[in-house]
Amino acid sequence: MKRLADLIGSSVDQKEILNSARAQAVTRQWSDVVGDFLATKSTPDRFYKGTLYIQVESPSWAQELRMREDIIVERLNELAQERLFKNIRTSPSPMSRELRE
């Protein structure tokens, strides 16, 4: 019989789990990364394999973040003190869709 730890260890990339935990700690400082105003229009949602997924209030704010992607990624990595973040992806938040309907 296999131990549960053996099964989990083989199916879960432990490095990715650690990176996700580090990313979560960094994204708690979102307003320091993008500024107070942009932080009210966007929220980090999840991190996966170097990509930070961000919920935004509207497509125009998604465009604004994409135009600032290089700066945002640089600031995130400075806070992480390592090259953890590679890019960002934006999508409208479920809340913004509800407000438009």
N, C-alpha and C positions, 0 to 999 in steps of 0.2 A: 504494500500500500504506500502511495506517495504522500509525503507531507504537504500540507496546504502551502507552506512557505516555498516549497519547490515548484509547485504549480504557479503560484503568483509570480515568483521570480522569473520564470521562463516566459510568462505571458505579458508582463508589464515592463516597459522600459523605465527602469529606476532613474536614469539620468533625466529623462523627460519629466518625471514627477518632480524631481528636485528643481529643474528649470522652471516648471510651472509655479512652484512655490516661491521661487525667487522673483519671478515676473509679477506674481500677485502682490508681493511686498512692495515692489517698485510702483505698480500702478495705483497703489493707495495714495501716491503723491501726484495724482493726475493733474491737479491744478498747478503744481510746480512745473510740470512738463509743458502744458499748453496754455497756461494762464487761466485766471479766474473766469473770464467771460466764456472762452471756448469750453472750459470744463462744465459750464452750465448747459452747453449744447451737445455734449458728448460724454459717453461713459465707457470705459474699458469693459469688455464683456468676458473675453476668455483669451488664453494664450495657448498656442499649439505649434510646436516645432519652429520657433523663431518668429511666428506671426502673431501680432496682437490684433484681435478682432474688436472693433469699436462700434457701439451703438450710437447713432447720431439722430438728432431731432428732425433733420430734413436732408434731402439730397444736396442742397446748397452747402450745408455744413460738412457733409461728406466730401464735397469737392474742396472745401477750404482745408480740411485735414490732409487730403491727398496732396494738395499743393505744398503743404508743409512737412510731408512725410520724412524727408531727409533730416530736417531739424528735430522732429519728434523722435525719430529712431536714435539720433545722436544723444539727445537728452536722456532718453530712457536708458541707454547703455552707460551713460555717465553715472546715473543714479545706481545702476546695477553693479557698476565697477567691473564690468566684463561685457563682451559682445554677445549678449543674450538675445537681443531683438534684431531681427533682420528686416522686417517690413510691417506695414499695417494694412488692414482691410476694414472697410467701413460698410455699415448697412443701417437702414432706417430702423429705429427702435419700434417695438410693438406699441408702445405708448403713443408715439407720434402718429401712427396709423389710426389709432382710436380717436385721437383729437381731430383728425381731418374728416372722419366719417360723421 
